Amino acid sequence: MLQGNFIGLFIAIAIVFVTGTSGLAAGGTITGKVGLTGEAPPPKKLAIAKDPAVCGTEKMLGEVQLSPDKGVLYAVVRLLGAKGAAPAPPGNAVIDQKGCLFNPTVVVVPKGGNLDITNSDGILHNVHTHSTVNRPFNRSQPGFVKKITQKYDRPETFRLTCDVHSWMLGWVVVAEEPFVAVTDGSGTFQLADVPAGTYKLEVWHPALGNQTKDVTVADGAEAKVNFELAVK
């Protein structure tokens, strides 16, 4: 009987310990939206002669892509000065060649991570990276080569083009910061599990430049920061 009571007490203490510690909040969350002030430059219409069966016969190419309520897509938001590790990404960063465009337009690769450059088009592309800190490469990617993987060890932001289809343009951000995100189709972003503290939060867009704001993060709380970028 005494032994049974002891076992029951042990289980009860264990349950209290587990449920109590699991309820403790470790870090906070930063959410926000990147918007556009003013009007975006109008997209440029380009007639296509190369591989029209896959690429189409024309492209509307815009430097700034917006959601219906003027949220800015493909802006990179990073937290400066934060220590610790962000949630691990599910795998390699990926940028795809589809419809003779890079998708997504901007991709973030953690320092020391890999970038998969995929070819969904099934035609000849030629991947050309314009990096200067990391070794650049200029490599043919026929339709049967579905994936090229490249490792990046040094922080840098650089252009990615295709020498076969001159209008194709993408951006690769090799980020040293652990907490970094790219705005989604509504222009919003989220950084999770951020250690408590006060930081600088920076947003960058290839055509709209950068902007920095202060943000204070508390354990278990959500900090909201919105940005408004303008065409220079």
TORMARTOR-423754 format. One record per residue: residue in one letter; x, y, z of N, C-alpha, C in turn. Coordinates in pm, whole numbers, plus 50000, padded with zeros to 5 digits. Layout:
% TORMARTOR-423754
AXYZXYZXYZ;...
This chain:
% TORMARTOR-423754
M500834988050000500005000050000500865012550000;L501905012450089502815023750097503555025749966;Q503935014349908504655015049780503765020949670;G502465016949670501545022349570501345037149586;N501255041849712501095056249734502325064049688;F503495058249712504735064649672504815066049520;I504415055449451504435055849304503465066349251;G502265066849313501275076749271501765090949293;L502405093249409502935106549436504025110349337;F504875100849301505945103249204505375107249069;I504315100049026503695103048896503065116848898;A502405120249009501765133349020502795144449013;I503935142849083504985152949079505535154448938;A505705142948871506235143248734505285150548640;I503965148348657502995155048572503015170048595;V503085174148722503145188348753504385194748694;F505535187748703506785193048651506725194848500;V506215184548430506175184948285505215195748236;T503975195848293502995205648246503405219748284;G504045221148398504475234348441505565239948353;T506575231748321507675236648238507255238448095;S506325229948046505915231347906505125244147883;G504555249747991503795261947975504645274447974;L505945273048007506815284648008507105289247866;A506965302047841507215307447707508685310747692;A509305305647586510715308447557510765316847432;G510985329847448511065338547332509705344047291;G509755353747202508535359847152508465359147001;T507465365846944507235365546800507155379846748;I507755382046632507655394946563506825392746437;T505765400246423504955399646302504805413746244;G504455414346120504265427446060503975426545912;K503915438245851503625439245709504495450045647;V504925447645524505675457445447504745462845340;G504495475845344503605482145248504335491945159;L503645496845059504215506544965503505519944979;T504285530544993503755544044990503885549444847;G502815554844795502845559644658502565548444559;E502915550544436502625540944329503875533544288;A503705520944252504805512844202505095516344056;P506345514844013506625516943870505805507243786;P505225511643676504425502543594505295491543535;P504745479443524505535468543464505825471343317;K506935465643271507335467443133506925455143052;K506345457642936505915446942848507075442942757;L507375429942756508495424742678508005413842584;A508265415342456507935404942359508965393742369;I508495381242363509355369542380509465362042248;A510705359342208510925351442088511565337942120;K512255337142233512975325042271512065315442347;D511945303242299511165292542365509735297042398;P508995302242300507645307342332506685296442380;A506915283942343506025273242387506035271742539;V507145274942601507275273942746507225287742811;C507885297342749508015310642808506835319742778;G506035316242677504985325242633505525334842530;T504665343342480505065352742374505325366742428;E504955369242552505255382142614505285380842766;K505995389942830506085390542975505795404843020;M505105405843133504925418643201505865418543320;L506965425843311508015425443411507955437743499;G507745435543628507665446543724508735445343831;E509295456843869510325456843974509725454744112;V508465458444128507785457344257506505449344238;Q506365438544314505145430544310504335433244436;L503035435844418502185439944529500985430844543;S500485429944667499205423644694498105433844661;P496845429744658495765439344626495725451544718;D496155450044844496145461444935497535467744951;K498375466044848499685472544838500705467144938;G500545454644977501615447945051502745444444956;V503975446045000505145443844915505605429344928;L505605422244817506095408544814507615408344800;Y508215397644850509645395044831510535405744893;A510125410945007511005419545087511625410845196;V512895413045224513625405045323513665412645455;V513175406145559513155412045693514105404045781;R515045411145844515995404145931516195411646061;L516435403946168516635409446301518135410546325;L518595422646352520025425146368520425423846514;G521485416446538522045415646672521475404946762;A520515397046715519925386646799520835374546806;K520935368846924521715356646944520775344746951;G521365332846943520555320846950520225315646812;A519465304846811519155298146686517685299546653;A517405302846530516025303246482515545289046456;P514225287146442513725273746406514405268746279;A514835256246281515575250746168514685249946045;P515205254045928514415252745804514195238045770;P513125234945697512815220945667513805214345572;G514595222045499515545216345404516285227545333;N516855224345218517565234545142516625245545094;A517155257645080516405268245014516265264444866;V515155268644805514865264844667514445277044587;I515015278544467514515288144369514315280544238;D513125281844182512745273744066512705282343940;Q512985276243827512835282543697511565276943634;K510525285243636509205280743591508565291843509;G508135288343387507585298443298508635308543257;C509905304543262511035313143227511105325343319;L510805323043446510985332743552511535325643674;F512235332843760512685327043885511555328143987;N511285317144055510205316544152510695309444279;P510725316544394510345330544413511405340044358;T511075352644349512025362444298513205364344392;V512955363444522513995365044623513985352944713;V515175347344739515285335744827516385338344929;V516165333845052517145335345160517795321845187;V519135322045194519915310145226520685313045356;P520555304845459521355307245580522835305045551;K523685312945617525125311245598525515296845625;G526255290845530526625276845541525585267345485;G524485272845434523415264445382523495262245232;N522575254245180522545250645039521345256944969;L521555260244843520485265044756520275255044644;D519045250244629518675241744517518075250544407;I518705250444290518185257644174517535247144083;T516215247344077515495236944006515005241943870;N514675232543783514265235643646512955228343616;S511855234943645510545229143615510155230743469;D510845239443397510485242343258510805230743164;G511835223043196512215212043108512875216542979;I513405228842977514155233942862515535238542910;L516365242542818517705247042853517655260642920;H518195261343041518495273943109519995274543133;N520485286243166521895287743202521975296543327;V522295290343439522285297243568523575305143585;H523425318043612524585326843626524435334543757;T525295331543853525265338943980526275350343973;H525875361944022526715373844017527265377044156;S527675366844227528225368544361529685373244350;T530145380044454531535384644459532275379544581;V531555377644692532175372144813532215356944806;N531105350944766531085336744735531485334744589;R532085323344561532545320844424531355320244329;P531365328344222530255327944126530345315444037;F529215311943979529265301343878528335304843764;N528645299543647527895301843525527755288243458;R526585282143476526465267943443525205265243362;S525365257443257524245253043176523385243143255;Q522065244543241521135235243307520105230543205;P520435219843130519485214443033518215209543103;G517195207043024515915202843080515965190343163;F516885181243132516955168843208517715170443340;V518385181843360519055184543489518055192243575;K517365185143660516255191043734516705199343854;K517935197243899518365204444019519875206444020;I520285218644052521685221944080521735226944224;T522645221344303522765225344443524085232444464;Q524015243944529525205252044555525225255944702;K526395254744765526545258444906527115272544917;Y526625280045018527075293745039527535295545184;D528795299245198529415300245331529575314445381;R529405324445294529665338245334528445347045309;P528115355645405526955364445388527135373845268;E526075374945188526155383045067524765383545003;T524495394344930523285395444849523705397244704;F523175389044615523615389844475522475386044380;R522665389844253521695387044147521905373044091;L520815367644039520815354843970520125356943836;T520815353443727520245355343594520355342543513;C519735342843396519815331843300520385337343170;D521475331743123522115336643001521385332442874;V520405323442887519605319542771518395328842757;H517805332642870516615341142873516965353742951;S517285364242879517935376042938517045383643037;W515735381843030514825389143119514725382843258;M515235370743275515095363843403516025370043507;L515455373443623516225379743730515715375043865;G516625370243947516305366444083517365371944178;W517095371044307518015376044408518225365344515;V519485363744555519835354344661520425362244777;V519875360244896520375366645017520955355845107;V522275355745119522935346545212523025353945345;A522245349245443522045356745566522835350745682;E523565359445750524255355345872523325355545992;E522325364245988521385365446099520505352946108;P520265347946230519435335946243517955338546221;F517505350946245516075353846233515855362746111;V515355356646005515185363545877514005357145805;A513255365445732512085360545659511895368645532;V511135362945439510755369845315509245371945319;T508795383945287507355386645290506605377745191;D505405373945232504605364645152503705372045054;G502695364845002501835370444900500955381844945;S500895384345076500145395745127501065406645180;G502385404445170503355414145221503645412745369;T503205401945431503405400145575504585390945604;F505055391345728506175382945771505995379045916;Q506755368945958506755364646098508125359046134;L508625363146249509845357546306509465351446441;A509685338546457509245331446577510425327846667;D510105325446796511085320846895512255330546909;V511975343446905513015353546917513335355847065;P514615355347105514955358147245514515372147287;A514095373447412513655386347462514785396547453;G514435408847418515435419447408514975430447314;T515805440547300515535451747209516525451147094;Y516015452246972516835450046853516515460446746;K517305459846639517015466746514516405456546418;L515295460146357514645451746257514785458746122;E515365451846027515665457845897514865451045787;V514345459145694513695453845574514475458645453;W514605449745353515305453045229514515447545112;H514445455645005513805451344881514705455544766;P514855447044662515795450244553515545463744486;A514285467844476513975480444407513605491844500;L513325488744627512835498944720513815502244831;G514955495844831515965498944932515665492945068;N516205499145173516045493445306515525503845405;Q515055498645517514525506945626514715499045755;T514985506345865515245499945994514365506046101;K513855497446190513055501946304513505494446429;D513275500646546513535494046673512355485046708;V512675473846774511625464746819512065458646953;T511115457647045511365451247174510525438547182;V511185427447214510545414347218510485409647362;A509335404647404509165399047538508795384347526;D509205376447624508875362147623507365360047619;G506945351347528505545347847519504655358447459;A505225369047406504415380247353504675382247204;E503775389447140503895392746998504185407546983;A505235410746910505575424546878505245426946731;K504495437646704504085440746567504865452746515;V505445451046397506215461746333505815462246186;N505335473746142504975475646002505945485445936;F506225483145809507105491845732506335497645614;E506725509645575506195515845453507395520145368;L507555513745254508635516845163508105525645049;A509015532644986508615541544876509585539844760;V509095542044641509945541544522510915553344527;K512185550544502513195561144507513165569244377;
